[in-house]
Amino acid sequence: MLQLCYLGMAFAAVFYIVFGLAVKLMDLDDKLRNYTRLVILITSLSILVLSSLSSTILNMRVGIYLYGILSLILFVASSFILLSIIIELHHINTKNKVRRFMILFDKVESFISEGKTQEEIMSYLTGIQKLTRKEASDFLMFISDPTNHQFLADVNAQIHAAKVQYEKKG
C-alpha cells in the first residue's frame, strides 16, 4: 500500500511534466493554454496532496518516522500551494464579478440619464447582458435604492478618477 502512495507522488510529477510539455508544444491560443496549464497544475497538486497524506499516515503507522515526516512536509507544502491557488482563483472570480457589476451600473446609469424606460433597460439586461429576469429586476431594485445608488455613484466616480490619473501618468 505504501508503494502505491509513492507511485501516486511519482505519477503527479510525471503528469505535470509530460502534460506541461505537451501543452507547450500544442498550437493553442494564450487563454486556452493558460487554462490548460492551470488544470494540469491543480490536478497534479491534488494527486500529490492525496498521495503524500496517505504516505504520511501509512509511514507513521508502520513506524518509518523519517519518511513520515518528509511526507508530512511534502503534504503541508503542496496543500499550501494548492490552497493558495484556489484562494487566488476565488479572488479573481470575485474581482471579475465586481467589475462586471460596476460596468452594468455605469451602463444602466447612462440609460437612465438618457431617459430610457424601465422596460428598455430590462430588455438590455436580459437580452444583451444575458441576465435572467429575476437577476435583472434584483439589480434594478438594488441600484434604485438611493443609498445604494449614491454609494455606487461615488465608487464609480473614484474609479473613473483613478483611471484618468493612471492614463496621465502612463
Backbone as CSV, one residue per row, in Angstrom:
resi,resn,N_x,N_y,N_z,CA_x,CA_y,CA_z,C_x,C_y,C_z
1,MET,0.827,-1.198,0.000,0.000,0.000,0.000,0.870,1.261,0.000
2,LEU,1.978,1.167,0.722,2.878,2.309,0.796,3.508,2.607,-0.561
3,GLN,3.806,1.545,-1.326,4.368,1.747,-2.659,3.365,2.456,-3.564
4,LEU,2.089,2.227,-3.339,1.049,2.891,-4.125,1.061,4.399,-3.867
5,CYS,1.312,4.785,-2.621,1.413,6.213,-2.292,2.616,6.845,-2.985
6,TYR,3.743,6.145,-2.955,4.934,6.658,-3.635,4.703,6.731,-5.140
7,LEU,4.008,5.746,-5.656,3.671,5.741,-7.076,2.775,6.934,-7.423
8,GLY,1.855,7.265,-6.526,0.988,8.429,-6.739,1.777,9.722,-6.785
9,MET,2.760,9.862,-5.888,3.604,11.065,-5.895,4.425,11.143,-7.179
10,ALA,4.972,10.017,-7.597,5.740,9.994,-8.846,4.829,10.285,-10.038
11,PHE,3.621,9.737,-10.003,2.672,9.994,-11.089,2.331,11.476,-11.182
12,ALA,2.176,12.140,-10.036,1.870,13.572,-10.044,2.982,14.358,-10.738
13,ALA,4.228,14.006,-10.442,5.359,14.702,-11.068,5.420,14.419,-12.564
14,VAL,5.265,13.159,-12.939,5.303,12.791,-14.359,4.132,13.417,-15.105
15,PHE,2.955,13.402,-14.493,1.765,14.012,-15.094,2.012,15.487,-15.383
16,TYR,2.572,16.194,-14.401,2.837,17.623,-14.561,3.853,17.874,-15.671
17,ILE,4.917,17.111,-15.691,5.974,17.327,-16.686,5.499,16.958,-18.089
18,VAL,4.922,15.772,-18.248,4.526,15.298,-19.581,3.425,16.172,-20.169
19,PHE,2.369,16.395,-19.404,1.280,17.200,-19.946,1.662,18.670,-20.064
20,GLY,2.548,19.151,-19.187,3.046,20.519,-19.320,3.808,20.712,-20.621
21,LEU,4.654,19.742,-20.946,5.383,19.806,-22.218,4.444,19.653,-23.409
22,ALA,3.462,18.777,-23.274,2.506,18.576,-24.373,1.736,19.857,-24.662
23,VAL,1.321,20.552,-23.617,0.591,21.810,-23.810,1.503,22.861,-24.425
24,LYS,2.767,22.864,-24.015,3.709,23.834,-24.567,3.910,23.620,-26.064
25,LEU,3.890,22.365,-26.495,4.106,22.050,-27.903,2.843,22.178,-28.753
26,MET,1.680,22.228,-28.116,0.427,22.350,-28.871,0.259,23.765,-29.399
27,ASP,-0.487,23.870,-30.474,-0.774,25.167,-31.072,-2.095,25.682,-30.499
28,LEU,-2.018,26.297,-29.319,-3.205,26.815,-28.637,-3.071,28.320,-28.474
29,ASP,-4.217,28.993,-28.383,-4.143,30.420,-28.081,-3.773,30.582,-26.602
30,ASP,-3.383,31.790,-26.223,-2.857,32.019,-24.875,-3.868,31.698,-23.783
31,LYS,-5.124,32.078,-24.003,-6.147,31.858,-22.979,-6.346,30.366,-22.721
32,LEU,-6.477,29.592,-23.780,-6.680,28.149,-23.631,-5.431,27.473,-23.068
33,ARG,-4.261,27.929,-23.489,-3.008,27.361,-22.979,-2.882,27.613,-21.475
34,ASN,-3.169,28.828,-21.030,-3.074,29.139,-19.605,-4.099,28.359,-18.792
35,TYR,-5.315,28.233,-19.328,-6.350,27.462,-18.642,-5.927,25.999,-18.513
36,THR,-5.382,25.442,-19.575,-4.944,24.047,-19.560,-3.794,23.849,-18.583
37,ARG,-2.867,24.777,-18.558,-1.762,24.688,-17.603,-2.270,24.736,-16.166
38,LEU,-3.263,25.582,-15.929,-3.836,25.683,-14.589,-4.512,24.378,-14.181
39,VAL,-5.252,23.772,-15.096,-5.907,22.489,-14.806,-4.865,21.409,-14.524
40,ILE,-3.803,21.378,-15.305,-2.735,20.394,-15.089,-2.077,20.615,-13.728
41,LEU,-1.810,21.863,-13.384,-1.178,22.171,-12.104,-2.072,21.773,-10.932
42,ILE,-3.347,22.128,-11.005,-4.267,21.788,-9.915,-4.438,20.277,-9.796
43,THR,-4.535,19.594,-10.923,-4.678,18.132,-10.894,-3.447,17.469,-10.291
44,SER,-2.271,17.871,-10.735,-1.058,17.236,-10.211,-0.854,17.565,-8.733
45,LEU,-1.174,18.790,-8.324,-1.059,19.125,-6.903,-2.068,18.351,-6.062
46,SER,-3.266,18.158,-6.582,-4.273,17.382,-5.849,-3.826,15.936,-5.668
47,ILE,-3.277,15.359,-6.722,-2.761,13.986,-6.626,-1.613,13.926,-5.620
48,LEU,-0.742,14.927,-5.657,0.385,14.968,-4.727,-0.092,15.112,-3.284
49,VAL,-1.086,15.950,-3.054,-1.623,16.136,-1.702,-2.190,14.823,-1.170
50,LEU,-3.019,14.170,-1.969,-3.629,12.914,-1.520,-2.581,11.821,-1.299
51,SER,-1.643,11.713,-2.213,-0.610,10.675,-2.085,0.300,10.928,-0.887
52,SER,0.705,12.168,-0.694,1.607,12.451,0.430,0.883,12.334,1.768
53,LEU,-0.399,12.668,1.820,-1.161,12.471,3.057,-1.273,10.983,3.380
54,SER,-1.591,10.191,2.371,-1.673,8.738,2.580,-0.322,8.175,2.994
55,SER,0.729,8.640,2.358,2.073,8.180,2.689,2.446,8.567,4.117
56,THR,2.083,9.762,4.528,2.366,10.203,5.893,1.684,9.295,6.907
57,ILE,0.406,9.058,6.693,-0.355,8.221,7.625,0.216,6.808,7.675
58,LEU,0.461,6.220,6.505,0.966,4.843,6.472,2.382,4.734,7.039
59,ASN,3.252,5.684,6.730,4.617,5.645,7.266,4.622,5.777,8.784
60,MET,3.789,6.639,9.316,3.722,6.812,10.766,3.164,5.556,11.440
61,ARG,2.202,4.911,10.813,1.624,3.684,11.390,2.633,2.545,11.405
62,VAL,3.417,2.449,10.331,4.397,1.366,10.225,5.596,1.631,11.133
63,GLY,5.857,2.898,11.416,6.986,3.237,12.278,8.178,3.787,11.535
64,ILE,7.998,4.128,10.278,9.081,4.727,9.489,8.913,6.246,9.610
65,TYR,9.439,6.790,10.711,9.156,8.178,11.055,9.858,9.186,10.147
66,LEU,11.042,8.874,9.664,11.758,9.811,8.793,10.974,10.043,7.501
67,TYR,10.552,8.962,6.859,9.743,9.105,5.642,8.381,9.723,5.961
68,GLY,7.874,9.425,7.126,6.597,10.008,7.540,6.688,11.518,7.680
69,ILE,7.776,11.986,8.288,7.966,13.433,8.459,8.217,14.100,7.109
70,LEU,9.013,13.456,6.258,9.253,14.016,4.921,7.957,14.077,4.108
71,SER,7.147,13.037,4.223,5.855,13.034,3.526,4.931,14.102,4.095
72,LEU,5.003,14.305,5.415,4.185,15.344,6.050,4.594,16.730,5.558
73,ILE,5.893,16.965,5.443,6.381,18.255,4.934,5.923,18.460,3.493
74,LEU,6.022,17.416,2.688,5.556,17.494,1.300,4.055,17.754,1.244
75,PHE,3.306,17.095,2.126,1.855,17.295,2.190,1.516,18.738,2.552
76,VAL,2.169,19.266,3.571,1.882,20.635,4.012,2.246,21.638,2.916
77,ALA,3.396,21.467,2.296,3.828,22.404,1.250,2.895,22.363,0.046
78,SER,2.572,21.163,-0.415,1.697,21.068,-1.592,0.274,21.513,-1.268
79,SER,-0.190,21.253,-0.046,-1.521,21.730,0.359,-1.559,23.250,0.401
80,PHE,-0.489,23.849,0.922,-0.410,25.307,0.988,-0.438,25.917,-0.409
81,ILE,0.320,25.359,-1.321,0.351,25.872,-2.701,-1.004,25.707,-3.367
82,LEU,-1.617,24.527,-3.210,-2.925,24.275,-3.814,-3.982,25.207,-3.239
83,LEU,-3.979,25.375,-1.929,-4.947,26.265,-1.291,-4.727,27.714,-1.729
84,SER,-3.477,28.124,-1.867,-3.175,29.487,-2.332,-3.711,29.718,-3.739
85,ILE,-3.548,28.734,-4.605,-4.049,28.860,-5.980,-5.566,28.959,-5.987
86,ILE,-6.226,28.116,-5.197,-7.693,28.133,-5.155,-8.207,29.451,-4.598
87,ILE,-7.569,29.968,-3.554,-7.985,31.258,-2.982,-7.768,32.378,-3.992
88,GLU,-6.645,32.359,-4.687,-6.379,33.398,-5.695,-7.390,33.337,-6.834
89,LEU,-7.753,32.137,-7.260,-8.787,31.997,-8.297,-10.125,32.551,-7.817
90,HIS,-10.427,32.334,-6.548,-11.666,32.881,-5.983,-11.629,34.410,-5.981
91,HIS,-10.481,34.980,-5.610,-10.342,36.442,-5.614,-10.487,37.011,-7.026
92,ILE,-9.897,36.348,-7.992,-10.006,36.801,-9.383,-11.450,36.732,-9.850
93,ASN,-12.140,35.645,-9.516,-13.540,35.487,-9.894,-14.402,36.570,-9.250
94,THR,-14.165,36.846,-7.967,-14.919,37.887,-7.268,-14.638,39.256,-7.873
95,LYS,-13.369,39.523,-8.181,-12.997,40.806,-8.780,-13.679,40.993,-10.138
96,ASN,-13.757,39.922,-10.924,-14.438,39.998,-12.221,-15.921,40.271,-12.057
97,LYS,-16.544,39.650,-11.054,-17.968,39.894,-10.812,-18.218,41.340,-10.398
98,VAL,-17.352,41.876,-9.541,-17.496,43.269,-9.112,-17.287,44.203,-10.298
99,ARG,-16.292,43.902,-11.124,-16.028,44.733,-12.304,-17.231,44.720,-13.245
100,ARG,-17.799,43.538,-13.468,-18.978,43.429,-14.338,-20.155,44.196,-13.740
101,PHE,-20.316,44.091,-12.426,-21.396,44.805,-11.753,-21.242,46.310,-11.936
102,MET,-20.013,46.814,-11.777,-19.796,48.257,-11.912,-19.973,48.708,-13.361
103,ILE,-19.601,47.882,-14.316,-19.824,48.225,-15.723,-21.313,48.270,-16.020
104,LEU,-22.051,47.287,-15.493,-23.510,47.291,-15.670,-24.129,48.518,-15.023
105,PHE,-23.658,48.861,-13.822,-24.183,50.046,-13.145,-23.930,51.287,-13.979
106,ASP,-22.720,51.417,-14.507,-22.369,52.575,-15.325,-23.259,52.659,-16.565
107,LYS,-23.468,51.518,-17.215,-24.293,51.483,-18.429,-25.751,51.803,-18.110
108,VAL,-26.289,51.199,-17.056,-27.688,51.441,-16.685,-27.873,52.884,-16.241
109,GLU,-26.892,53.433,-15.534,-26.982,54.830,-15.115,-27.006,55.760,-16.336
110,SER,-26.222,55.437,-17.356,-26.254,56.256,-18.574,-27.591,56.095,-19.296
111,PHE,-28.178,54.892,-19.269,-29.507,54.691,-19.856,-30.554,55.513,-19.119
112,ILE,-30.456,55.544,-17.799,-31.421,56.312,-17.000,-31.276,57.798,-17.302
113,SER,-30.034,58.284,-17.410,-29.833,59.706,-17.704,-30.273,60.059,-19.126
114,GLU,-30.262,59.070,-20.044,-30.761,59.296,-21.401,-32.282,59.290,-21.447
115,GLY,-32.919,58.826,-20.377,-34.374,58.811,-20.321,-35.006,57.530,-20.826
116,LYS,-34.248,56.452,-20.865,-34.815,55.176,-21.316,-35.772,54.645,-20.256
117,THR,-36.754,53.895,-20.723,-37.758,53.351,-19.808,-37.197,52.137,-19.075
118,GLN,-37.913,51.776,-18.019,-37.526,50.610,-17.221,-37.536,49.342,-18.080
119,GLU,-38.513,49.253,-18.975,-38.632,48.066,-19.824,-37.484,47.990,-20.835
120,GLU,-37.040,49.128,-21.368,-35.894,49.132,-22.288,-34.614,48.702,-21.568
121,ILE,-34.457,49.187,-20.351,-33.289,48.795,-19.558,-33.353,47.305,-19.238
122,MET,-34.559,46.837,-18.901,-34.741,45.419,-18.582,-34.438,44.550,-19.806
123,SER,-34.862,44.987,-20.983,-34.584,44.196,-22.187,-33.082,44.198,-22.498
124,TYR,-32.391,45.301,-22.210,-30.934,45.336,-22.379,-30.264,44.332,-21.438
125,LEU,-30.681,44.335,-20.187,-30.064,43.444,-19.201,-30.332,41.975,-19.508
126,THR,-31.564,41.668,-19.926,-31.899,40.268,-20.196,-31.437,39.829,-21.581
127,GLY,-31.451,40.736,-22.545,-31.083,40.370,-23.912,-29.591,40.391,-24.147
128,ILE,-28.992,41.557,-24.032,-27.576,41.710,-24.367,-26.673,41.168,-23.255
129,GLN,-27.006,41.482,-22.002,-26.166,41.036,-20.886,-26.494,39.623,-20.411
130,LYS,-27.565,39.051,-20.937,-27.958,37.665,-20.657,-28.191,37.371,-19.175
131,LEU,-28.774,38.347,-18.473,-29.201,38.103,-17.102,-30.594,37.494,-17.134
132,THR,-30.929,36.735,-16.104,-32.303,36.242,-16.013,-33.194,37.411,-15.627
133,ARG,-34.471,37.225,-15.810,-35.420,38.302,-15.492,-35.326,38.672,-14.005
134,LYS,-35.181,37.664,-13.149,-35.080,37.915,-11.704,-33.787,38.657,-11.371
135,GLU,-32.663,38.234,-11.964,-31.395,38.920,-11.710,-31.462,40.374,-12.157
136,ALA,-32.063,40.605,-13.316,-32.175,41.972,-13.831,-33.056,42.821,-12.927
137,SER,-34.190,42.268,-12.482,-35.077,43.051,-11.614,-34.432,43.284,-10.253
138,ASP,-33.703,42.293,-9.723,-32.983,42.485,-8.459,-31.903,43.552,-8.609
139,PHE,-31.205,43.534,-9.736,-30.168,44.531,-9.995,-30.776,45.931,-10.048
140,LEU,-31.872,46.065,-10.788,-32.519,47.378,-10.892,-33.066,47.837,-9.546
141,MET,-33.617,46.907,-8.771,-34.141,47.265,-7.455,-32.991,47.695,-6.534
142,PHE,-31.857,47.002,-6.625,-30.712,47.329,-5.781,-30.166,48.716,-6.097
143,ILE,-30.010,49.021,-7.385,-29.433,50.329,-7.720,-30.461,51.449,-7.635
144,SER,-31.749,51.110,-7.513,-32.778,52.138,-7.377,-32.844,52.688,-5.958
145,ASP,-32.358,51.927,-4.994,-32.325,52.402,-3.613,-31.382,53.607,-3.550
146,PRO,-31.835,54.750,-3.012,-30.999,55.962,-3.025,-29.644,55.791,-2.329
147,THR,-29.614,55.068,-1.230,-28.347,54.877,-0.516,-27.375,54.056,-1.354
148,ASN,-27.865,52.951,-1.908,-27.013,52.109,-2.749,-26.559,52.863,-3.991
149,HIS,-27.479,53.609,-4.592,-27.150,54.350,-5.809,-26.064,55.383,-5.536
150,GLN,-26.179,56.092,-4.426,-25.182,57.112,-4.098,-23.814,56.472,-3.840
151,PHE,-23.819,55.363,-3.111,-22.563,54.661,-2.842,-21.914,54.196,-4.143
152,LEU,-22.703,53.571,-5.018,-22.169,53.081,-6.288,-21.701,54.228,-7.179
153,ALA,-22.433,55.346,-7.152,-22.024,56.509,-7.944,-20.693,57.062,-7.437
154,ASP,-20.516,57.103,-6.106,-19.246,57.571,-5.539,-18.091,56.638,-5.916
155,VAL,-18.327,55.337,-5.815,-17.294,54.360,-6.181,-16.956,54.484,-7.661
156,ASN,-17.981,54.644,-8.483,-17.775,54.776,-9.920,-16.978,56.041,-10.247
157,ALA,-17.275,57.127,-9.549,-16.533,58.372,-9.766,-15.066,58.203,-9.376
158,GLN,-14.812,57.500,-8.277,-13.430,57.264,-7.863,-12.697,56.372,-8.867
159,ILE,-13.401,55.392,-9.417,-12.791,54.514,-10.429,-12.415,55.321,-11.663
160,HIS,-13.333,56.176,-12.112,-13.047,56.995,-13.296,-11.911,57.981,-13.023
161,ALA,-11.866,58.563,-11.815,-10.786,59.489,-11.469,-9.440,58.764,-11.442
162,ALA,-9.420,57.566,-10.888,-8.177,56.790,-10.848,-7.739,56.399,-12.254
163,LYS,-8.706,56.075,-13.108,-8.378,55.705,-14.483,-7.775,56.895,-15.232
164,VAL,-8.353,58.078,-15.039,-7.838,59.283,-15.694,-6.438,59.602,-15.179
165,GLN,-6.241,59.486,-13.866,-4.934,59.758,-13.285,-3.896,58.753,-13.780
166,TYR,-4.282,57.497,-13.925,-3.375,56.466,-14.425,-2.997,56.741,-15.879
167,GLU,-3.970,57.183,-16.675,-3.697,57.478,-18.082,-2.782,58.688,-18.226
168,LYS,-2.867,59.644,-17.302,-1.979,60.806,-17.345,-0.538,60.404,-17.038
169,LYS,-0.362,59.464,-16.104,0.985,59.006,-15.747,1.617,58.203,-16.873
170,GLY,0.812,57.305,-17.464,1.344,56.372,-18.465,1.322,56.942,-19.802
